[in-house]
Structures are given as C-alpha cells and as structure tokens.
Amino acid sequence: MSETHILLSLGGIGLLALASQWLAWRLRLPAILFLLFGGILAGPLLGMLDPQELFGPLLFPFISLAVALILFEGSLTLHLSEWREIGRVVRRLVTIGALLTWAVITVASHYLLGFSWDLALLFGTLTLVTGPTVIAPMLRVVRPTSAVANILRWEGIVIDPIGALLAVVTFAFIVSYAEGNALSESLSTFAAVIACGSLLGAGAGWAFGIVLRRRWLPEYLHNFASLAAVLGIFIAANLMVHESGLLAVTVMGMWLANMRGVDIRPILHFKENLSVLLISGLFIILAARLDLQALLALGPATLALLAVIQLVARPLNIAVCTLGSNLNWRERALLAWIAPRGIVAAAVSAIFALRLEQQGNEQAHLLVPLTFLVIIGTVVLQSATARPLARLLKVAEPSPSGFLIVGANPVARALGKAIQGLGSQVLLTDSSWENIRAARMSGLPTFFGNPTSQHAEAHLDLVGLGHLLALTPSAELNALACMHFRHDFPGNRRFTLPTSADGRRSDKHRSSDEVRGLPLGGQPLSFPQFASRLARGDEVRSTTLTQTFDWNAYNALYGKRATLLLARAPNGWLHIATQPLSFTPGTGWTLMALIESEEPVSEPSAQEAPAAM
C-alpha cells in the first residue's frame, strides 16, 4: 500500500468519524449507529477501507490498547459508594439479571447457530451489556418517567465495566481450558489470570493514586502519566499472565475512582475526550472488517437469535429483577423493551475474535458480525419504537416543564428554591464544589461538573427538564450553555441574566441574542444587580392572585419594587417573564418575582422625639 493511499485512508476514517458524530448530535441518536453504518459502507460494501491491509501487524495491538483505554475510562465512573444508592432493582439487573441474560443468550446461540458451548458462553457475555453511550441519547428522545429513566441510566453506567470484566474472565477461562487439556490446569490458569489482573491492577491504582495525592507530578503531566500507566500495566499484566491485561486496567480504574483524597476529574475528562476519538475510529475500523457473507450464510437463524435477545432474555431479566418493587406493569413493560447494546460489546468482541482466530477456532470469524448484528438490531429497533411504546403505555413524561439551571451560585440557588416551591423540577449544575455543596444543603438537586462536557453527555439526566436558565457570572459560559443545549431546549425556553461584561461590550464584541438566550425578567435586570439585591435583603417570593387581589392590585402594591420572573397558570403551564411581557396574569395565577425589601423606618432623633406628657 502506497504512502498516499495510507494517508487518504486515515484521513477518510477521521472525516467519516466526524460526520457520524455530527449526524448523531443533530438527530439525537446514538453515534454508534452512524459509525457502524459508515464502517460497513466504506468496508464490505464499497471496498474503500481494508483495516487489515492498512494497519498490517499493528491492527491487533491497536485494538487491544484502545479497548484497554476504553475500559479504564469506564471503570473510573464506577464508585462503590453509589452501589448502595442505585436501588435494589439496578443491583439485581447488574447481578442476577446479567447472569440470566447470559444464560439465555448462551443457550440460544448454541442451539440456533450451532456454536460450541465455549464460544456460546463468550458470545453471551459480549451481548449482555448496555451502556451510557447508547442509553443517554435514547432517554432524551423517549422521555420515560423518572423511575424508568434512572434505572436504565444507572444500569448502563454500572454494567459496562462489570460486563467487560465478565467477558475477560470468561475468555481467559476458555483459552486456558483449550490450552491445558485438563480441567485442573485450566482452572489454575483461570485463577492466575484473576489473581494477576486483580493484584497488579489494585497495586497500580494504589501507587498512581499516591503519586497524585502527594503531588509528585505537576498537573500538566497527570493526563500523560495516566495514559502511560494504563498502557504500561496492560502490557506488563499480559506479559506476566496472558489475557490478564484488560482485567488489570479495569481494576486499576476502579481503585482510583474509590481512593480517598485523589482527584481524578481532570484525568476522567481527558480520558472521555480520548475515548470519543478511540470509539469513533475503532467502530469504523471494526465495522469495515465485517464478514457480511459469513453472516448472511447463517440465514434466518440470526434473526431468531435477535428475537430471543429482545423478546425473551430482556423480559425475563426485568420480570425477575423487578419482583417486589414499586414499579407498575407499564413501567416494567418499557424496561423490558429498552436494552440497546453499545461500545463494550463491539470492542471486546473484536479483540477476542482476533485471538480465537489465531488459535484456530473455526467459528471465531462469526463472533464480530453477530455482535454487530445485535448492536444494530437493538439500537435501530428500540430507537424507532421506544417513544411510541412509552406513549402507548402512558409512562412517557408530558412536555417537560422542569428547569436546568447552569450555575449554583446564590442567584441560581434563590431561583431554584423558588421554582422548586412551585412544584417544578430543577437541576443545578456547577463546577464549583462550594456552590454545589451549598445547593445540596438547601435541598436542591445538583450535577457536579461542566454541563457541556462529554461526561455530562452520558450522565446528565435531562428527563423532565424543558427550560434552561444560564445563571453564571460568565457571559461566555452562559452563551456556551445556550448553544450546547439548543437542540434540547427551544429558543423560547432558553433564558439568561446579562452580565456586567455584556453591558460594557458593543454589538461587535457581544454574542448575538440567539446565542445568549432571552433576557430573564419583566424589567431590565442583570446578574450583578440580582446578586446585589439578594445581598441587601431582597427576596424571591411567590404570590397567588385572587378575585380580590388581582394583577392590578399586585402592581399597585409592589410597583417597581417587584421584578416579575415567571408565572404559573391554573392549568400548570409556566410562563417566563420577558420584556415586553407576553402574558396577562389572571385569577388563580401564581407569580414569582424578586421583591425589593422595604426600607426600615428610621427612629426619630432626640430633638424630634415628642415631649413626655
């Protein structure tokens, strides 16, 4: 292959990955769908991309290292403290439910496709995991009730590293059994993989955590050091005991995530960005290697397998795991339908298929196309039908009316508390731990982090939220938030408070109105003015109008002392106050406004005091 061809192929992968991610962002669908179709189009269909020819002997090491980094990033989000908080249903789903799904898929692939039991066991582990990269975009479209959404979101987060770990352990057992020719030897090899991966991963996580905690490295080297440590531990573990590298990096990430006094947020953000790059390129490369002829040769048995996964494995999983829970049958039915497969299934299947092929397994070449069939089938089918099904079952949220508030400063907290008092859902986001802690102390739901980050894409729950309030002292961050969420919230539902910088800048240097969002308040009000008024004692109050105390009486009582912020109509609809006011409140409306405190009456001086009688 010529140098020009290599450069064009690499550039084409990059452009295809970017186009796929952009389409996913525009259509609010999982990016994996477009990445897979793009890879199949460039590879088996058009013959423009041949990964084996392009990378040669580097293909297998590249896939191995990419999978290790992806699993490490996923394990960094697995906090043991959250295990007690995610609920009994989720704990069952990632333990008992995972084993049930594994068993059903294993039996089905053995009898329907003629897989040997060892390959059927491995295929079952590969296709039992969902993931936040496919769940989060689907939840934004489906908008199920909060109970269903939280269960699906937490299941995707927790089962990703657990499923990968199970797949690694299963593959290690299969390989050791095949090489040992005796059960005792295979079990000893299996135990060696578990011991080496666990001990080396825990040791590496502890050592790297000590380095971070004691600040033995400058901050600008943390990301580079973590990347080098992950790759080093992966290679070292595989050299010590074959197939223990993936287990080692998974345990290392879990150890770092749960180590006290270690701030992994910068590393996690770096790994998230790196994972987007690796996932995009890896999916296209893997899809381009698909053997469509081998898959089609299996005939309708593959569709029967997909039907078993969708109509038997998942419903059985949900029926057992939700037994005795507070979920009604409608919520259980929707849970039984939604379980799209994602990145871990595709990436791990590719690396294991390559290794099985090297060992002479005759059916190993079917592992990747079958896994991709399950991914494509579940994502396409569920993306197209989940929202209508949720509406049919009446477990879809109505038009979202809650508020995503960017900022958890005193202004954001005051507004959030008042909106919460009206019975509306709020979620405050901030990168300042002090602000988040104060908001939590006030009983306000929070998301700690940048709402425009890749981490927020997977973990920020927008279910039930229909309005955006950008309330930070930074004009640039407010504009960025309004731009980032413009596909989640319509233009007439994005609001902000102008900052002092907005007032000083000319139109040439100030962001356009479409970017900044609508100004909040029935009267001109900036963020510094709001903050200063709160500091001197002004309050955000809610008042309900009656027949005797109507809109005119409200204005007569407060006048310019009240800056109207929003109003709730008797039918529950929320109206945000802007300039000019686009609604006229009537009887039964509840008005929320920033009310200026009355000036204290000064006591008369000694000269003015009346004489004693």
NULUMLO-94648 format. One record per residue (C-alpha): residue in three letters; y negated, x negated, z negated. Coordinates in steps of 0.02 Angstrom, whole numbers, padded with zeros to 5 digits, always signed. Layout:
BEGIN
ALAYXZ/...
***
This chain:
BEGIN
MET+00000+00000+00000/SER-00169-00072+00052/GLU-00312-00100-00068/THR-00416+00034+00020/HIS-00277+00162+00001/ILE-00260+00121-00185/LEU-00447+00140-00215/LEU-00453+00304-00119/SER-00304+00371-00216/LEU-00380+00327-00385/GLY-00548+00399-00334/GLY-00463+00556-00271/ILE-00374+00579-00439/GLY-00541+00565-00527/LEU-00628+00690-00413/LEU-00482+00812-00423/ALA-00480+00799-00612/LEU-00667+00830-00622/ALA-00657+00979-00504/SER-00514+01053-00604/GLN-00606+01035-00769/TRP-00763+01111-00693/LEU-00667+01261-00624/ALA-00587+01288-00793/TRP-00757+01284-00876/ARG-00833+01405-00751/LEU-00688+01529-00754/ARG-00649+01507-00940/LEU-00466+01473-00907/PRO-00356+01330-00970/ALA-00392+01171-00872/ILE-00207+01132-00867/LEU-00185+01270-00738/PHE-00302+01191-00611/LEU-00243+01015-00648/LEU-00063+01065-00612/PHE-00104+01157-00452/GLY-00214+01011-00396/GLY-00075+00886-00426/ILE+00055+00993-00336/LEU-00063+01016-00189/ALA-00102+00830-00175/GLY+00079+00776-00203/PRO+00228+00879-00145/LEU+00132+00997-00030/LEU+00011+00882+00064/GLY+00092+00714+00029/MET-00077+00632-00005/LEU-00029+00563-00176/ASP+00130+00469-00221/PRO+00116+00407-00401/GLN+00273+00300-00388/GLU+00203+00208-00238/LEU+00027+00199-00311/PHE+00070+00129-00483/GLY+00239+00050-00448/PRO+00315-00028-00606/LEU+00157+00017-00704/LEU+00191+00205-00694/PHE+00316+00212-00836/PRO+00213+00104-00958/PHE+00054+00201-00915/ILE+00135+00369-00952/SER+00210+00303-01113/LEU+00045+00235-01178/ALA-00050+00391-01126/VAL+00073+00503-01217/ALA+00059+00393-01372/LEU-00131+00409-01373/ILE-00124+00598-01345/LEU-00001+00621-01488/PHE-00105+00510-01602/GLU-00260+00614-01567/GLY-00165+00774-01602/SER-00094+00708-01766/LEU-00270+00663-01826/THR-00305+00850-01841/LEU-00152+00886-01950/HIS-00218+00895-02129/LEU-00087+00929-02260/SER-00217+01016-02370/GLU-00232+01152-02237/TRP-00045+01184-02241/ARG-00069+01295-02395/GLU-00216+01386-02316/ILE-00149+01435-02146/GLY-00047+01578-02212/ARG+00136+01622-02231/VAL+00154+01686-02052/VAL+00093+01522-01975/ARG+00203+01419-02090/ARG+00352+01521-02033/LEU+00302+01506-01849/VAL+00299+01316-01853/THR+00461+01301-01952/ILE+00585+01445-01941/GLY+00506+01513-01782/ALA+00509+01344-01697/LEU+00694+01324-01736/LEU+00732+01500-01671/THR+00638+01467-01509/TRP+00726+01301-01491/ALA+00896+01382-01512/VAL+00864+01524-01388/ILE+00795+01408-01252/THR+00937+01284-01279/VAL+01072+01416-01257/ALA+00983+01496-01108/SER+00958+01333-01014/HIS+01140+01284-01045/TYR+01216+01445-00979/LEU+01087+01493-00847/LEU+01055+01323-00771/GLY+01215+01232-00815/PHE+01126+01099-00917/SER+01233+00991-01029/TRP+01209+01028-01213/ASP+01111+00868-01246/LEU+00990+00899-01103/ALA+00976+01083-01153/LEU+00931+01030-01330/LEU+00795+00915-01266/PHE+00726+01047-01147/GLY+00719+01170-01292/THR+00611+01053-01396/LEU+00494+01019-01249/THR+00458+01202-01214/LEU+00438+01272-01390/VAL+00260+01209-01419/THR+00097+01293-01379/GLY-00067+01201-01401/PRO-00255+01221-01431/THR-00297+01162-01254/VAL-00221+01322-01184/ILE-00239+01441-01332/ALA-00427+01421-01361/PRO-00484+01472-01184/MET-00363+01618-01183/LEU-00426+01684-01351/ARG-00604+01683-01286/VAL-00553+01797-01144/VAL-00431+01908-01240/ARG-00539+01926-01398/PRO-00400+01995-01510/THR-00426+02046-01690/SER-00466+01906-01811/ALA-00292+01911-01889/VAL-00206+01884-01721/ALA-00333+01755-01663/ASN-00320+01649-01821/ILE-00130+01650-01817/LEU-00124+01595-01634/ARG-00259+01463-01657/TRP-00178+01384-01810/GLU-00005+01392-01733/GLY-00068+01295-01582/ILE-00151+01161-01689/VAL-00007+01134-01810/ILE+00143+01148-01695/ASP+00078+01020-01568/PRO+00119+00862-01668/ILE+00268+00945-01753/GLY+00344+00994-01586/ALA+00314+00821-01514/LEU+00393+00742-01666/LEU+00545+00855-01649/ALA+00560+00810-01465/VAL+00551+00624-01503/VAL+00683+00637-01638/THR+00797+00742-01526/PHE+00782+00620-01382/ALA+00818+00473-01497/PHE+00975+00559-01557/ILE+01033+00597-01380/VAL+01005+00418-01322/SER+01088+00341-01475/TYR+01238+00456-01458/ALA+01258+00415-01274/GLU+01248+00229-01305/GLY+01351+00223-01463/ASN+01503+00320-01401/ALA+01534+00369-01580/LEU+01452+00495-01694/SER+01434+00374-01839/GLU+01347+00244-01732/SER+01232+00372-01654/LEU+01185+00439-01825/SER+01145+00264-01887/THR+01036+00232-01735/PHE+00954+00400-01760/ALA+00918+00357-01942/ALA+00848+00188-01888/VAL+00726+00272-01769/ILE+00668+00391-01906/ALA+00652+00251-02035/CYS+00565+00128-01920/GLY+00444+00255-01848/SER+00402+00331-02016/LEU+00384+00168-02113/LEU+00290+00074-01978/GLY+00176+00221-01942/ALA+00138+00251-02126/GLY+00109+00066-02155/ALA-00006+00051-02005/GLY-00102+00208-02055/TRP-00125+00143-02233/ALA-00178-00031-02176/PHE-00302+00034-02047/GLY-00368+00159-02174/ILE-00402+00017-02297/VAL-00495-00078-02160/LEU-00605+00075-02127/ARG-00630+00117-02311/ARG-00684-00059-02359/ARG-00792-00078-02204/TRP-00710-00238-02146/LEU-00759-00192-01968/PRO-00931-00145-01901/GLU-00945+00036-01848/TYR-00960-00005-01663/LEU-00785-00083-01669/HIS-00698+00063-01755/ASN-00651+00152-01594/PHE-00594-00005-01507/ALA-00494-00059-01660/SER-00409+00110-01674/LEU-00361+00106-01490/ALA-00290-00070-01508/ALA-00198-00023-01669/VAL-00115+00130-01591/LEU-00056+00035-01438/GLY+00000-00112-01546/ILE+00100-00004-01666/PHE+00177+00093-01522/ILE+00236-00067-01437/ALA+00292-00150-01599/ALA+00395+00001-01653/ASN+00481+00012-01485/LEU+00522-00173-01490/MET+00597-00157-01665/VAL+00694+00004-01635/HIS+00699+00082-01462/GLU+00615+00254-01448/SER+00527+00245-01618/GLY+00351+00213-01548/LEU+00298+00394-01524/LEU+00356+00439-01698/ALA+00260+00289-01769/VAL+00092+00335-01691/THR+00113+00518-01743/VAL+00145+00469-01924/MET+00001+00344-01917/GLY-00120+00480-01862/MET-00059+00599-01998/TRP-00079+00465-02130/LEU-00258+00425-02077/ALA-00303+00610-02070/ASN-00247+00635-02251/MET-00305+00470-02328/ARG-00442+00490-02456/GLY-00608+00404-02429/VAL-00579+00372-02243/ASP-00699+00449-02119/ILE-00604+00474-01957/ARG-00732+00587-01873/PRO-00804+00453-01757/ILE-00628+00399-01710/LEU-00575+00578-01682/HIS-00724+00611-01569/PHE-00686+00454-01468/LYS-00502+00500-01455/GLU-00548+00677-01400/ASN-00651+00610-01255/LEU-00515+00486-01212/SER-00384+00624-01220/VAL-00482+00729-01095/LEU-00479+00582-00974/LEU-00295+00545-01004/ILE-00240+00727-00997/SER-00335+00758-00835/GLY-00265+00606-00747/LEU-00092+00623-00821/PHE-00068+00804-00771/ILE-00116+00769-00590/ILE-00001+00618-00582/LEU+00143+00712-00662/ALA+00120+00865-00551/ALA+00116+00753-00398/ARG+00290+00689-00444/LEU+00369+00862-00450/ASP+00528+00884-00351/LEU+00500+01060-00283/GLN+00656+01057-00177/ALA+00766+01025-00328/LEU+00680+01164-00423/LEU+00698+01288-00280/ALA+00881+01241-00262/LEU+00914+01317-00434/GLY+00865+01486-00363/PRO+00828+01640-00469/ALA+00906+01560-00623/THR+00738+01477-00660/LEU+00651+01646-00661/ALA+00786+01713-00775/LEU+00754+01568-00893/LEU+00567+01603-00891/ALA+00603+01785-00931/VAL+00712+01736-01079/ILE+00573+01624-01147/GLN+00442+01760-01126/LEU+00542+01916-01170/VAL+00674+01855-01292/ALA+00627+01691-01377/ARG+00447+01734-01421/PRO+00477+01915-01478/LEU+00623+01859-01586/ASN+00515+01722-01660/ILE+00375+01844-01704/ALA+00493+01978-01770/VAL+00569+01857-01896/CYS+00410+01764-01944/THR+00302+01920-01972/LEU+00433+02010-02077/GLY+00349+02073-02234/SER+00172+02029-02175/ASN+00022+02144-02168/LEU+00019+02143-01978/ASN+00047+02310-01892/TRP+00164+02333-01745/ARG+00022+02323-01619/GLU-00034+02153-01681/ARG+00145+02092-01684/ALA+00170+02150-01504/LEU+00020+02049-01445/LEU+00079+01897-01542/ALA+00248+01916-01460/TRP+00167+01907-01288/ILE+00049+01759-01307/ALA+00128+01586-01316/PRO+00068+01476-01170/ARG+00140+01300-01157/GLY+00025+01150-01142/ILE-00002+00963-01136/VAL+00133+00903-01254/ALA+00271+00990-01156/ALA+00215+00914-00990/ALA+00177+00739-01051/VAL+00330+00713-01160/SER+00448+00789-01030/ALA+00388+00664-00901/ILE+00418+00512-01009/PHE+00589+00571-01067/ALA+00642+00618-00890/LEU+00599+00443-00829/ARG+00703+00364-00966/LEU+00851+00479-00938/GLU+00847+00443-00752/GLN+00853+00257-00790/GLN+01008+00288-00894/GLY+01093+00380-00751/ASN+01079+00560-00810/GLU+01112+00666-00656/GLN+01011+00817-00714/ALA+00861+00723-00782/HIS+00760+00748-00622/LEU+00756+00936-00660/LEU+00675+00913-00830/VAL+00495+00892-00770/PRO+00491+01030-00636/LEU+00572+01154-00756/THR+00449+01112-00893/PHE+00304+01133-00773/LEU+00377+01298-00714/VAL+00373+01360-00894/ILE+00194+01298-00915/ILE+00131+01377-00755/GLY+00228+01538-00782/THR+00169+01566-00961/VAL-00012+01518-00928/VAL-00031+01621-00769/LEU+00063+01774-00833/GLN-00020+01780-01003/SER-00195+01739-00939/ALA-00185+01886-00819/THR-00108+02014-00936/ALA-00156+01972-01115/ARG-00329+02054-01112/PRO-00269+02220-01035/LEU-00122+02220-01156/ALA-00237+02192-01304/ARG-00345+02339-01250/LEU-00192+02448-01222/LEU-00127+02406-01396/LYS-00302+02431-01468/VAL-00304+02260-01550/ALA-00446+02190-01444/GLU-00612+02166-01529/PRO-00752+02277-01465/SER-00904+02199-01384/PRO-00935+02052-01501/SER-01087+02077-01613/GLY-01075+01929-01733/PHE-01189+01777-01735/LEU-01152+01594-01702/ILE-01292+01503-01792/VAL-01319+01323-01740/GLY-01386+01241-01897/ALA-01351+01265-02083/ASN-01523+01216-02148/PRO-01622+01329-02266/VAL-01690+01433-02121/ALA-01517+01459-02046/ARG-01442+01498-02217/ALA-01576+01628-02256/LEU-01549+01716-02091/GLY-01360+01701-02102/LYS-01357+01777-02276/ALA-01468+01922-02223/ILE-01365+01957-02066/GLN-01206+01948-02168/GLY-01283+02075-02287/LEU-01299+02195-02140/GLY-01112+02188-02117/SER-01113+02074-01964/GLN-01005+01920-01941/VAL-01090+01749-01947/LEU-01032+01571-01922/LEU-01145+01423-01961/THR-01117+01254-01879/ASP-01195+01088-01927/SER-01156+00902-01926/SER-01240+00879-02095/TRP-01116+00891-02238/GLU-01256+00929-02362/ASN-01310+01081-02260/ILE-01130+01139-02237/ARG-01094+01122-02422/ALA-01248+01224-02467/ALA-01197+01359-02343/ARG-01021+01367-02414/MET-01092+01381-02589/SER-01188+01533-02527/GLY-01027+01612-02464/LEU-01064+01585-02279/PRO-00925+01540-02153/THR-00954+01368-02078/PHE-00893+01246-01946/PHE-00924+01064-01992/GLY-00964+00970-01833/ASN-01060+00972-01671/PRO-01031+01142-01587/THR-01044+01062-01415/SER-00908+00931-01447/GLN-00736+00928-01370/HIS-00664+00958-01543/ALA-00764+01120-01554/GLU-00695+01173-01385/ALA-00522+01179-01463/HIS-00562+01230-01641/LEU-00723+01331-01643/ASP-00673+01513-01662/LEU-00796+01625-01565/VAL-00693+01784-01588/GLY-00811+01925-01638/LEU-00969+01824-01603/GLY-01088+01894-01472/HIS-01257+01814-01513/LEU-01317+01634-01525/LEU-01458+01580-01642/ALA-01510+01398-01614/LEU-01600+01359-01777/THR-01613+01171-01794/PRO-01774+01069-01808/SER-01724+00978-01647/ALA-01786+01058-01486/GLU-01661+00956-01385/LEU-01511+01011-01490/ASN-01566+01193-01479/ALA-01580+01181-01290/LEU-01413+01093-01278/ALA-01328+01229-01380/CYS-01404+01367-01273/MET-01348+01278-01114/HIS-01173+01240-01181/PHE-01138+01420-01231/ARG-01223+01506-01084/HIS-01053+01565-01020/ASP-01003+01631-01191/PHE-01165+01722-01230/PRO-01275+01811-01101/GLY-01456+01757-01079/ASN-01521+01905-01178/ARG-01412+01856-01327/ARG-01467+01676-01347/PHE-01615+01650-01464/THR-01707+01507-01546/LEU-01858+01465-01650/PRO-01982+01349-01562/THR-02004+01182-01648/SER-02163+01087-01677/ALA-02118+00974-01531/ASP-02114+01125-01413/GLY-02292+01168-01460/ARG-02358+00993-01428/ARG-02274+00969-01260/SER-02341+01027-01094/ASP-02236+01126-00970/LYS-02200+00962-00882/HIS-02105+00894-01033/ARG-02040+01053-01113/SER-01873+01133-01072/SER-01882+01293-00971/ASP-01868+01462-01054/GLU-01697+01492-00976/VAL-01631+01334-01058/ARG-01712+01358-01228/GLY-01663+01539-01258/LEU-01776+01683-01307/PRO-01900+01659-01450/LEU-01844+01748-01607/GLY-01964+01864-01698/GLY-02080+02010-01664/GLN-02227+01894-01696/PRO-02252+01713-01645/LEU-02151+01609-01768/SER-02097+01427-01759/PHE-01960+01338-01855/PRO-02082+01238-01964/GLN-02179+01397-02004/PHE-02020+01488-02052/ALA-01965+01342-02163/SER-02134+01326-02249/ARG-02143+01513-02281/LEU-01972+01510-02363/ALA-02026+01361-02468/ARG-02178+01454-02536/GLY-02078+01607-02583/ASP-02068+01721-02431/GLU-01903+01814-02414/VAL-01792+01887-02279/ARG-01771+02070-02328/SER-01682+02221-02255/THR-01761+02394-02262/THR-01686+02560-02204/LEU-01806+02686-02127/THR-01800+02868-02181/GLN-01890+03027-02129/THR-02020+02999-02264/PHE-02032+02810-02239/ASP-02035+02788-02050/TRP-02087+02649-01933/ASN-02272+02688-01952/ALA-02258+02688-02141/TYR-02166+02522-02133/ASN-02307+02444-02031/ALA-02438+02521-02146/LEU-02354+02447-02299/TYR-02320+02272-02235/GLY-02432+02250-02084/LYS-02441+02069-02029/ARG-02351+02015-02187/ALA-02187+02063-02104/THR-02114+01970-01956/LEU-01976+02079-01886/LEU-01818+01981-01842/LEU-01687+02111-01796/ALA-01643+02293-01819/ARG-01480+02387-01834/ALA-01472+02563-01760/PRO-01373+02702-01845/ASN-01234+02681-01713/GLY-01212+02499-01766/TRP-01297+02418-01616/LEU-01402+02265-01658/HIS-01571+02239-01577/ILE-01651+02067-01588/ALA-01840+02069-01607/THR-01934+01976-01470/GLN-02110+01979-01400/PRO-02153+02110-01347/LEU-02042+02223-01450/SER-01915+02307-01334/PHE-01865+02449-01451/THR-01943+02575-01569/PRO-01851+02595-01736/GLY-01819+02770-01798/THR-01741+02861-01944/GLY-01584+02775-02007/TRP-01626+02607-01932/THR-01612+02453-02043/LEU-01747+02322-02014/MET-01728+02140-02061/ALA-01891+02044-02073/LEU-01970+01890-02150/ILE-02085+01966-02282/GLU-02233+01869-02346/SER-02239+01863-02535/GLU-02383+01950-02618/GLU-02516+01833-02687/PRO-02515+01831-02876/VAL-02662+01916-02957/SER-02769+01787-03048/GLU-02806+01823-03229/PRO-02989+01845-03273/SER-03081+01695-03342/ALA-03152+01687-03516/GLN-03325+01735-03452/GLU-03253+01885-03358/ALA-03142+01946-03498/PRO-03202+02109-03573/ALA-03277+02104-03747/ALA-03171+02162-03890/MET-03206+02335-03945/
***
